Amino acid sequence: MRLHQHIKAISCLAAVGVFCIAGCGNNNAPSVLPEEAMRIAVDAYIYGYPLVTFDMVRQQQTNVATPDPEHAPMGQMIKMRSYPAVDNHCCAAPNADTLYTMVWLDVSNEPWVLSIPDMGSRYYIVPMLDGYSEVFKVASPSTTGSKAQTYAITGPGWSGTLPNNVTEVKSATGMVWVLGRIYCTGTPEDYKAVHALQDKFAVVPLSSYGKPYTPPAGVVDPKVDMKTAVRKQVDALDTNDYFNYLGKLMKTNPPTAQDAPIVAQMAKIGLEAGKDFDSNKLAIIDREIIKTVPKLALVKMFEHLKEQKTTNGWFYFTSGVGEFGTDYLVRGMANALGPGWNRPQDAVYPLSQKDAEGSDYDGASHKYVMHIGKGKTPPVKAFWSLTMYDTEFFFVPNAINRYDVSQRNHFKTNPDGSFDLYIQSDSPGKDKEANWLPAPKGKFALVMRLYWPTRTPPSILDGTWTPPPVKRVS
């Protein structure tokens, strides 16, 4: 049953008296009826999905006393020293192309100063995201160049004077995720070179800039679930807990002026920025019906995903992502797939969950081939790759520990200069293993990464290049 049918059924139940509306039978009738309240609750859930998701990722990644390669306290750099482990289920859709170099900041009380070293010829990208997953600044070769640069990240309402040669970038929220990535080939020599660059990144509060600074030890909260994937934790929250969580987050991560219409709607159900959630206003809806809000919201997001147009079986954004504006449905859907999206002009991520014939991928029953013609590789200025994921968007364990194929692979070519990628669970044979992307014996998904896509034809941005279809061959 589709979302509007669910809500229509709920409205009908109210109309025939299956549950009582608060205030019925007196002159204090509620200002919002059950059907409208349900619609607002579902939309509010979707609106807040990136903020709640980001905060759970933040908690998992910062809930340590001292830094390690995958965690660091608030305000300290996380420097991943190798590609994510196959069993790392912290964040969906990890990659095996770059080393994450990132930090979580709270700029609600004081700005923080981020220093990026001279990156030379190394490709890097450092997007800065607010709590609602909006990219408000990007440092990269294509946007700011590769020389050393220093930024003061300021929060909402801050004004003041900054040191010379420090550029202000303003976040609309107190929560900031600096989600840097540095390209790495994965060889021991290249790991070493990237590690040296990572160690030159620095972040300090503005009050300590230019002075000796020793970051405080982190605070470990034993109640934080460090093992369960964030998406599962978010999706498991019941309606009341979710809105309580969201209400608290909105105190230091206020909605922007463009959010005024949905803010007014949310107030009708007791959800207001800067205030604790007033669940009494949802009393107009039967308690059992209220429990369906998260499911209905998730259904709406993933229905929207299924409705998106595909090209050769691939779904991707060429605009709007990372700068979502008021398209809360796309924003929620994108964060359900995985938090931390780049803008399309910086990176495009084609997703395929079905083969060229429209059938689900199934590595237990079928084998697939992706043919790339001579001179038809993805047109990018940085790099491209094709990654294998399970249905939860995590790496797939395999015998050769290969989770993606990319331009750094030495593919075996056909006589005409083209090459074929073999996407299957079993080896295609020793002579073809250079072109093999191992699949699970079950359903899976594929994601391409196209970093710094060309803007002149052929380009994925204007449709003059499209990802090749993945065809079932047995």
N, C-alpha and C positions, 0 to 999 in steps of 0.2 A: 504494500500500500504506500502511495506517495505521500509526501509531507502534508499537502493541502487536504488530502483525504483523511489523514489522521486527525488534523485539527477540525475538519468539518464534522467528523464523528464525535469528537469531544464536545463541540458546540451543540450537537443534537442531544447528547446525553444531558447537558445542562438544561436545554429547553424543555425536556420531558420530566425534569425533576429528579434525575438519578442522583445528583448531588446538589446541595443547597448553596446558593450564592450568599456570601456575607452581606447582611443587611436586608435580605429579602423579607418582605412582609412589613417593612417600616419605611419611613421617609428618608432613611440614610442609605439609599442605594449606592453601590460602589460606582466610582467614576470610570471604571473600565470593566467590560464584560469578559466572561471566561475565554471566549474565542480570541478576543483581542489580546488578553493577558498572555495566552499561550503563544501567540505570534510574537509578541514583544519579548517574552522569555527566550524563545528560540533565537530570535535575532540578537538579543543581548548576549546569549551564550556564544554565538558566532563572533560577535564584535570583540568579546574579551578573550577569545581562544589564543591569539598570539601572545597576549600579555601574560596569561596564566602559564602557557607553554614556556615562554622565555624565562619566567621566574623559576619554574621547576628545573630547567636546564641550568640556570644560574646556581640554584641550591646544590645540585649534584656536582657541578664542576668546582664550586668554591668551598665545599664543606670539608676542608682539610686544615691542619695546623701549619703545614709547610708545603711548598710547591712540589709537584712531581710531574712527569711528562703529560699527564692528562688532567690535572687539577691544579688549582692554586687559590689561595684566599682572595677575597675581594681586593681589587687594586693591585694584584700581582700577576705578572705575565704567565700564561700557560704556554709552554713550548713543547709541542709534540715532537719527539725526536725520531719517530718513525711513523710509517703509515698506521692507521688504527688497527688493532688486533681484530682477528676475525670474530672473536667473541665479545667485542666491545659493543654493547647495545645502549650506550648512553644516548646518542643522537642518531636519528634515522638518516639514511643515505650518506654514510661516510664515503670518503674518496681515497684512492690510492695513487694520487697524482701530486698532492701538495702536503706540506707540513703545516698544520694549524699553528698560528702564533697569535694568541688572543688574550683578552682581559675583560673582566666584568667590572664595571664602575658604578658607583652611586654618586651622581653629580647634583643631587638635590640640595646639598648644603654648601658644596665647594667644587669649583672646577678641578679637572685633572689634566695634566699636561702629558701628551703622548709624543715621544720622539722616535722617528723612523730613520734608520741609518741610510747612507748612500747604498743603493741596491745594485749599482753597476748594471750589468746586462741581464741580471736575474729577473725573471718575471715574478711579480708579486701583486697582490691585491689586498687592500686593507679597507673594507667597508666598515662604516660606523653606523650601528642600528639603534634606534630607540626602542622602548619597551613594546611598541605595537608592530615591530618588525619593519619600520620605515627606514630606508637607507638615507641618512642625511648628509653623508660625506663619503667620498671614495678616494683613497690614495692608491695610485697605480701608475704604470708607465704611460697609459693612455690618457689619464686625467690630470696628474700632477707631476709626472716625470719620475726620474729615478734618483735624483739627488736627495740628500738628507733634508728632512722636513720636520717641523715641530708644530703641534696643534694643542690649543687649550679647548677642551670639551666642556662647555658650560651648560648648565641646566636651565629649566624654565624659570623665568623671573630674575636671573642673575644679570647684574651689570657691574662693571668695574674696569680697572686698568690692567692691561697685560704687559709682560716684558716685551722688549723689542724682539723682532724675528719670531714671535709666537703668533700663529694665526688662530683666531677664534672660530670654532664651529659649534653651533648651538643645537642641543638636543631638546626635543619637546617634552621629554620625560626624564625623571631622575635615574631610571635604569638605562644603562648603555652597554651594548655588547660590541666590542671591537673584535671583529671576526677575521683576522688576517690569515692569508694563505700564501705560502711561498712554494713555487714550483720545485720539484725534486724528482730526479730520475730513480731514486731508490738504491743506487749503488753506495757502497761504503764511502767512497771518495766524495760523492755528491752529498750524502748525509752530513759529512764533516763540514763541507763548504756552507751548507744551509745552517747548520748549528752555529757557525761563527757569526752569520748574519742575525740569527735569532737573538744571540746573546748581546747584540748591540741595540735591540729595541729597549725602550725604557718608558716607565710611566710613574709619575709622582703627583701628589696633590699640589695645587698651585702654591700653597703656603710654603712648600718645601722645595720648589723649583729653584735650581741654582745653589742649593745647600746640600750638605751631607744628609742622606735620608736612609733610614733603616725601616722597612715596612714592619708593622706589628704582626705577631703570630696570628694565624687564623683561629676562628672559633668553630669547634666541631659540635654540631647538633646531632646527637645519637638518634633522634627521631626521623632524620632525613633518610629516605630509602635511596641507597646508593647503587642498587642493583637492578631494580625494575626499570624498564625503558620508560622514558618520560611520557611518551604518547599514551602508554597504557595507564600510567598514574593519572594523567589528566582526564582521560576518558572514563576512569573508574570513579571520579568524584560525583557525588549525588548533587542534585540541583541546589540544595541549600548550602552545602559546603563550597560548591563552585562559586556561587554568587557572593558568599561571605569572603572568599579568597579574592575574587575580582574586586569587590568593594574596597578591601584594604589596599590592594595594589594601586587602585585609582587615586589614592590619597597623594602619593608621590609621583604618580604617572598619570597626570590629568588628561582627559580628552582635549582635543584641540578645538578651535572655533568651528572648523568644518564639521565636527561631530555633533554640533548643537541639536539637530533634529533627533538623532537616536538617543542623545542624552536626555532629552525631554521625554521620549518614550520610555526609557528605562526607569525614570523617576516614578512613572505610574505604577510600577511593580515593586517599588521600594529600593531600587538600585541607583545610588547617587554617588558621584565622585566626592571623596572626602568624608563620607559617612559610612557607618557600618550598615550592612544590608538589613533592611526591614522586611523580614519574611512575612509579617502580618498582612502585607498588601497582596500576597499571593494566596491568602486564605479564601479568595473567591473561587479558587480552583480546588477540586477534590485532591486530597493528599496523594492518592494513587496516581492520578493523572499528572501531577507535578513531577513525579518520578520519571516520566517519559521525556522530559525536556532535553537532557543530554543526548539521548538516542535520536530524537527527532532532529536535533541540530546537526549531529554527525551524519545522519542520513541525508539531510539537505546539502551538506558540503560535498559528500561523495556522489550524490546524484548529479550535482553540478559538474563534478569532474567527468562523470560518464557522458554528460551532454556536450562536452567540448569537442569541437571539430578536430579530427586527426588528419595527418598527412602521411600517407604510406604506413599507417598504423602508429604514427608518432604524434604525441600531444606536447605542445610547448608554447611558451609565451614569447612574443617579440615586443611586447609593450606592457606597461602597467605593474609588473612585478617589482618589488623592492620600493616602488613608489605607488602604493595602492590607492592613496586618496581615500575616498569613501566607498570603495568597492570591498565591503567587509566580507562578502561571501567568497570572493577570490582570495582575499587575504587569509581567511580562515582555512580554506581548502589548501592553500599553499603551505601553511604552517602545519596542517594535519599530515601532509606528505613529508615535511621535514622543515625545521626552523632555520632561518639564516640565509634567505635567498639574496642573490645579487640582482642588480638591474640587468635587463636583457642586453643593453649596449656593452655591458662588462662581461656577461656570461649567459649563455642559453643552455637549458637543460632539457633536451627532448626526452620524453618518457614513453615507453611502449610496454603495454601489458597484454597485448594481443598480436598475433602474427598478421601477415599481409592479408589473410583471408578472414580476419576478424575473430579468430578462435583464441582462447586463453593459451598462453605458453604452458607446455607440460613436458618437462624433461624426462619423465618416466616413460612416456609413450612415443615421443617424437624427437627428431633432429631438425635443426634449422641452419640456414645459411644466409648471411648478409653479404651481398656482392657489392664491391666498391670499384667502380670503373677507373681506368687510368686517368689521373688528373682530377678525380672526383672526390678526393678526401675532403673532410669538412674544412671550409675556408676560414681559417683563424690566423691571428697574428701571434698568439701565445701557444696554446696546445689544445688537442682534442683527445677524448678517451671514450670508451664504451665499457660500462660497469655492469656486472651481474649482481642482482639482489634477490633475496627471497621475497615473499609476499608482504613481509613486514619492513622491507627496505633495509635489510642488513646484509652484510657479506655472506656468501655461500661457501662453507668449507669445501675444499677439494684437494685432490691428491697432489697437485702441482703448486698449490698456494698462489694461484693466479686469480685475482678478483676483477681485473679489468684488462683491456688491451688498448693501446694508444699509439700515437705517432712515434713513440720511442721504441716500439717493437720492430723487429726485423722480420716482416712478413714474407712468406713465400709467394711470389707473384705468378700469375698466369702468363702464357706466351705473349698476350697482347698488352701486358703491363698492369692489368687489373689484379685484384686479389679477393679472395673469399675468406670470410670469418666463419668458423665452424662453431655453432652454439649448440652444445649437447652435453649430456652427462658423462658419456664414455669417450675415451680418446678417439679421435678420427684416424689414428695411425701415426707412427713416429714421423713420417714424412710430412704430416700436416699439423703437428702439434704447435708449431710456431704461430699458427693462425687459430688456435683453439681457445675459446672462452668457455670454461667449464660451467655447466648448469646443474642444478639439483635434480634429483629424481622426483620431481613434483612441479608445482607451479612456480613461476618466477616473473621478474620484471627486469627491464633493461633501461638504463639511463645513460644518455650521452652527455658529455660535458664539452662545451665549445667556449673556451675562454678568449676574450678579446676578438669576437667575431668581426670579420671584415664588414665594412659599411658600403663598399662598392661591389657590384656584381662580379662573380657570384657571391651571394650573401644570404644567410638564413634570415636576416633581419627584413629583407624586402621580398623574400620568397623566390629569389632567382637560384637558390640552392635549397634542396630539401633532403632530409635524411633518407637513405635507401631503405626499401622494405626488407623485413626479415621474413624469409619464406620457409615454409615447412617442406622438407625434402624426403621425409619418411615417417 
